[in-house]
Amino acid sequence: MEHSLYLNAIKKALKSRGLSYAELAKDLRMTESGVKKMLTAKDISFRRILQICEVLDILPGQLFSSSEKSRIKEVELSNTQQEALIKNRTLLAVYWRFVVEKYSLDEISKMQNLTKAEAKKLMDRLVTLDLLVQSRGQYRARHSGKFKWSDSSKLAKHLNQEWSELTLQRSLKNSAATHRLVGMKLSNPSYQRCIEKIQNALDEAVQESEREELTLAKSELHHYSLLLAGVPQGVFDPEV
């Protein structure tokens, strides 16, 4: 956890709510000097962050989300990098597991049903593509921290379509999954409000995911995929 980011988010939240350090100290049963020291320290505990969130009446995920937004950078991959990840699905899976999901090489080998030698060969390929860096036998991501691929990139467009179709097909086949299609007649303002409410619900789910990744063991977490799709057309309307 990069404490300075969260501490800055806490300070901004205090300012936006017009709360002083003295008022926060009273709610936390601390001295004002103790609060000031805590908000300039680099070792604030997650338990204390939760207490502050309760005082501020915000979800921890909202705090983390606000602090993360400033550090999410957009990464533009080269055509060679994109083509390699699109053509080799196992290579993409290894890259995703290591860089995004933060699994170790041993864990990736088991998850992707690869031998250690096969997994290492793919990691070395990612080094050659300049997607990973290798130093003293250790691998690390070329792009550290939170990042996103450009929405207009070939890779992002390809994966958005492929993963959306995969999620839909799985939801139709799996009785334990959630799938609901609703046709409605709404005014344009009502349609926009409906989409906004659904987006907010998904944002809350993402915030809960971020909170649990910080507080729970990996063994307690499970992968889920949620797909939101809405179009201003009826199912029998002609294509525009």
C-alpha positions in Angstrom: 0.0 0.0 0.0 1.4 3.4 -1.0 0.3 5.2 2.2 0.9 8.7 0.9 -1.8 8.2 -1.7 -4.4 7.1 0.8 -3.4 9.8 3.3 -3.8 12.4 0.7 -7.3 11.0 -0.1 -8.2 11.2 3.6 -7.0 14.8 3.8 -9.1 15.7 0.7 -12.2 13.9 2.2 -11.8 15.8 5.5 -11.5 19.1 3.6 -14.5 18.4 1.4 -16.6 17.6 4.5 -15.4 20.6 6.5 -14.0 18.4 9.3 -11.0 19.6 11.3 -8.2 17.5 12.7 -9.6 18.3 16.2 -13.1 16.9 15.2 -11.6 13.8 13.7 -9.4 13.3 16.8 -12.5 13.5 19.0 -14.3 10.8 16.9 -11.2 8.6 17.0 -10.6 9.2 20.7 -7.2 10.6 19.9 -5.4 13.8 20.6 -5.3 16.4 17.8 -1.5 16.1 17.8 -1.8 12.4 17.5 -4.1 12.7 14.4 -1.7 15.2 12.8 1.2 12.8 13.4 -0.8 9.8 12.0 -1.7 11.7 8.8 2.0 12.5 8.1 3.3 9.1 9.0 4.1 6.3 6.6 2.8 3.4 8.6 -0.9 4.1 9.2 -2.7 0.8 9.8 -5.5 -0.5 7.6 -7.7 -0.8 10.8 -7.2 2.9 11.4 -8.1 3.7 7.8 -11.3 1.8 8.3 -12.1 3.8 11.4 -11.5 7.1 9.5 -13.8 5.9 6.7 -16.5 5.2 9.2 -16.2 8.7 10.6 -16.2 10.2 7.1 -19.2 8.0 6.2 -17.6 6.6 3.1 -16.8 3.1 1.9 -13.1 2.1 2.0 -13.4 1.3 -1.6 -14.4 4.9 -2.4 -11.3 6.1 -0.6 -9.1 3.6 -2.4 -10.7 4.4 -5.7 -10.1 8.1 -5.4 -6.5 7.5 -4.5 -6.0 5.0 -7.3 -7.4 7.2 -10.1 -4.5 9.6 -9.9 -2.0 6.8 -10.4 -3.7 4.8 -13.2 -1.7 5.5 -16.3 -2.6 4.6 -19.9 -0.1 2.3 -21.5 0.3 2.2 -25.3 1.6 -1.2 -26.5 3.5 -1.5 -29.8 1.9 -3.4 -32.7 4.4 -6.2 -32.1 3.5 -6.6 -28.5 -0.3 -6.5 -29.2 0.0 -9.0 -32.0 2.0 -11.4 -29.9 -0.6 -11.3 -27.0 -3.5 -11.7 -29.4 -2.1 -14.6 -31.3 -0.7 -16.6 -28.3 -3.5 -17.0 -25.8 -1.3 -18.8 -23.3 1.3 -16.0 -23.5 -1.5 -13.5 -22.8 -2.7 -15.6 -19.8 0.8 -15.9 -18.3 1.2 -12.1 -18.8 -2.2 -11.3 -17.2 -1.7 -13.7 -14.3 1.7 -12.3 -13.5 1.3 -8.6 -14.1 -2.4 -7.9 -13.3 -3.3 -10.7 -10.9 0.1 -10.8 -9.2 0.5 -14.6 -9.1 3.9 -16.2 -8.7 5.5 -18.3 -11.5 4.8 -21.5 -9.6 1.1 -20.5 -9.2 0.8 -19.6 -12.9 2.3 -22.9 -13.9 -0.4 -24.8 -12.0 -3.2 -22.6 -13.1 -2.3 -22.8 -16.7 -1.3 -26.5 -16.6 2.2 -25.7 -17.7 5.5 -27.3 -16.7 8.0 -24.9 -15.0 10.1 -25.0 -18.1 7.2 -24.0 -20.3 6.1 -21.2 -18.0 9.7 -19.9 -17.9 9.9 -20.0 -21.7 6.8 -17.8 -21.9 8.1 -15.4 -19.3 11.4 -15.1 -21.3 9.3 -14.4 -24.4 7.6 -11.6 -22.5 11.0 -10.2 -21.6 12.0 -10.3 -25.3 8.8 -8.4 -26.1 9.8 -5.8 -23.4 6.7 -6.5 -21.4 8.7 -7.9 -18.5 12.1 -7.2 -17.1 14.5 -9.8 -15.8 17.2 -9.0 -13.3 19.2 -11.5 -11.2 16.9 -14.3 -12.2 13.8 -12.4 -11.0 11.0 -11.2 -13.3 9.1 -7.9 -12.8 6.5 -6.0 -14.8 7.7 -3.4 -17.2 4.7 -1.3 -16.3 4.4 -1.1 -12.5 1.4 0.0 -10.4 -2.1 0.5 -11.8 -2.3 0.9 -15.6 -4.7 0.5 -18.5 -4.4 -0.2 -22.1 -5.6 2.4 -24.5 -9.3 1.8 -25.3 -8.6 2.4 -29.0 -5.8 -0.1 -29.2 -6.2 -3.3 -31.2 -5.6 -5.5 -28.2 -8.2 -3.7 -26.0 -10.9 -3.8 -28.7 -10.1 -7.5 -29.4 -10.3 -8.5 -25.8 -13.4 -6.4 -25.0 -15.3 -8.2 -27.7 -13.9 -11.7 -27.0 -14.3 -11.5 -23.2 -17.8 -10.0 -23.5 -18.9 -12.8 -25.8 -17.3 -15.4 -23.5 -19.0 -14.0 -20.4 -22.4 -14.0 -22.2 -22.0 -17.5 -23.4 -21.0 -18.8 -20.0 -23.9 -17.0 -18.3 -26.3 -18.7 -20.8 -24.9 -22.2 -20.2 -24.3 -22.0 -16.5 -27.4 -22.3 -14.3 -25.5 -20.9 -11.3 -24.7 -17.7 -13.3 -26.8 -14.6 -13.6 -28.4 -13.6 -16.9 -31.3 -11.4 -17.4 -32.5 -9.6 -20.6 -35.2 -6.9 -20.2 -36.8 -4.9 -23.0 -38.3 -1.6 -21.8 -39.9 1.6 -23.1 -38.3 4.6 -21.4 -37.8 8.3 -22.1 -34.2 9.3 -22.9 -33.6 10.8 -19.4 -35.0 7.7 -17.7 -32.8 5.4 -19.8 -29.7 7.5 -18.9 -30.7 7.3 -15.2 -31.1 3.6 -15.4 -27.7 3.1 -17.0 -26.1 5.4 -14.3 -27.7 3.3 -11.5 -26.3 0.1 -12.9 -22.9 1.6 -13.4 -22.9 2.8 -9.8 -23.8 -0.7 -8.6 -20.9 -2.1 -10.6 -18.5 0.6 -9.2 -19.5 -0.4 -5.7 -18.8 -4.1 -6.5 -15.4 -3.1 -7.8 -14.7 -1.1 -4.7 -15.7 -4.1 -2.5 -13.3 -6.2 -4.6 -10.5 -3.8 -4.0 -11.2 -3.8 -0.2 -11.3 -7.5 0.0 -8.1 -7.9 -2.0 -6.4 -5.8 0.7 -7.9 -7.6 3.7 -8.5 -11.2 2.8 -6.2 -14.1 1.8 -6.1 -15.2 -1.8 -7.6 -18.5 -0.8 -10.8 -16.7 0.3 -11.3 -14.9 -3.0 -12.9 -16.2 -6.2 -12.9 -14.9 -9.8 -16.1 -13.3 -11.1 -16.9 -11.6 -14.3 -19.7 -9.0 -14.7 -20.8 -7.7 -18.0 -23.0 -4.6 -18.5 -24.6 -4.1 -21.9 -27.4 -1.7 -22.8 -28.4 -0.3 -26.1 -31.0 2.3 -27.1 -32.8 -0.2 -29.4 -35.4 -2.9 -29.1 -34.4 -6.5 -30.0 -36.5 -6.4 -33.2 -35.4 -2.9 -34.2 -33.3 -2.9 -37.4 -29.5 -2.3 -37.1 -28.6 1.4 -37.5 
